[in-house]
Amino acid sequence: MQTKETNRVESFLGLFIVISIVGTALRFIEIEALNEWNQTINDLTIYAYYGVVLFGLIPFFWRRKYTFFQWIARNASHLVKETATASFKGVRKITEKSQTEAAFSLDITEKIKRIQSESSREQNKFTEGSQSLDYPLQSGLPPLAYLPVTNEGGKEQKTDSKLMVAESNLLSDALIDLNIIKMEDSIEVINIIYGPNVRRVTFQLPKGLKLSQIQRAQDDIANRLGVLEGLQIQSGSLPGTAAILIPNERRYPVYLSTLLSSREFLNVLDKSPLPIILGINDHNEPVFTDLTKIRHLLIAGSTGSGKSVFLNSMLITWLYTKTPEELKLILIDPKLVELRQYVGFPHVERVETNMKKAIQVLMQLIEEVKRRYEVLAHRGVKNIAQYHRMRKENDELMPYIVCVMDELSELMLIAGDAVEDCVLSLAQIARAAGVHLVIATQRPSIDVITGTIKANLPSRISFRLQSSADYVTIFGTGGNCTLLGQGDGLAMIEGFFNKIRFQSPTISIMEEEEEETVEKLKNFWKNRYSGSRMEPQMNVEENMVEDEFTIEELQDSFDEVEKEPQDLVAKTRDYILENPVFTVSDLQKYLSVRRQKVSEILYVLVEEGLLVPPPEGNPRKGFTLRQDSQEKEVITETEDNE
């Protein structure tokens, strides 16, 4: 039998032999993961050699009467057996886990593959079935050849597995560094779509990670990825996925000629009386809408954001697709230069640069809406679309009217109440009569975009703004990103569930080419309608106010247009006597006047002695009805003073 000392020596000797063999093998095998452990392995191997010699390898095996190789074979078989058992248990656990996860993710994997195949088919849709630039979109319209021909941009960058792996590693490292995911987790990129201004990276959320956790760390992720601005994180199109929009290092422009000649626009042209081309979204797809469906449109953008370029593209789209019998334009341009180039088009009724006269134009536009309602009622129809379907040869043409205001803040500075009342009236009643508003502003503050205006303009587009508070003014909530400028926009449009990130189109990046296109279009329409005389939809020159009028006179004239002449003070007095407890809103609804007018009437009644004004330190207390005792007290006090 072996003694305890012999067993102990054998155990230590076997341990040193195993360490020396493994260490020697690792010294000759290059493993990148063990590079930083090479010195430690070398030291352990040398110490193991010393241990083998110390315990007398050769004398020991000679005395035990069996060879070294027999001992190695016996212990190695035991070692292989134990290793195989442990490996089998680990493989069985991994297999069971993989089967569970595979059963859970089978449906979503099939959906991901379908989306990837559909994305590859979408790459060439801009060129397939597009309209030739040598021909017009429809008979009687100008040819698309007037638009500059460009070969730059519009090409989608192809993605491959290497790019997807690179994006996966980049996102995984960023989220691991920010302690959002664990070291053993990783981000699996499903798809990458390259758009004009951003690339959309869709990835699978690791198990247990919520979208809100990533969105809260949006700024930190942008910093980790080296993105200065424009990064946006949103929900993916599949359950359990998210999408991150990363600005491209090189942005390419979107040209109006490409979208006007596209197959998608040709499909929607016949169904859209007033088509609007928003541009290319973050899915690299063209986005269109119709002004007759969204009623009115509010556009905001600071200097250099692309707001004016978008307005010009929208107007050129209508001049390319609609005849003067189908569309009339009223343009209000306080900048004096942005919309002056459209003077001379048969479509354009007026380009007004005088702000005082512009307000009068809005008031006359309200009168035109009322006149049209009388015509619709006489014909027995509800809206202009029904009128066009039932129109007879001798009936009035009644084209659509679009009023474009390039800067709302200038109008609000001159006569805020009158402008707000005009916009409110048109926004509420003008749609069925075929009259629509497009309002643009550089300064979307709450004193310009009031709550009343915003409530009646649900469709809004924002380009780059100065502060996050401006985005809140436009959308009611933050834009969740900082736009890049130069046509990078965010839209909240009726009929679309989410906000749309898009790159707006441009006629040309060269101003000379844009001006040349406008002149060619103008000459085309002038030559076509040179021998015909078209009746204007609004006689805007008639009864036009002079430059010397005051703002108070203009506001009073608006009240006269909106309501029948009557003694508002007497009517208010009777209402208050019948209803001692009242609010200004109640009076505003009862009299159908603006709030400032109600306040003026109340102070007239204060002077008469019927009401007591609110205290100077507490204006929210409101007006109160004066009691008889208080009247006597005031009269007595006045007599004593005399």
PyMOL commands that set and color helices and strands:
alter all, ss='L'
color gray80, all
select helices_A, chain A and resi 4-28+32-54+57-63+68-122+144-146+161-177+211-216+218-225+256-260+263-269+291-294+307-321+340-342+355-379+384-390+408-429+451-455+468-475+511-528+551-562+568-578+584-591+595-608+619-621+628-641
alter helices_A, ss='H'
color red, helices_A
select strands_A, chain A and resi 188-194+198-204+232-235+241-247+275-281+286-290+297-300+327-332+348-352+400-405+435-441+460-462+488-492+500-503+611-612+624-625
alter strands_A, ss='S'
color yellow, strands_A
deselect
rebuild
show_as cartoon
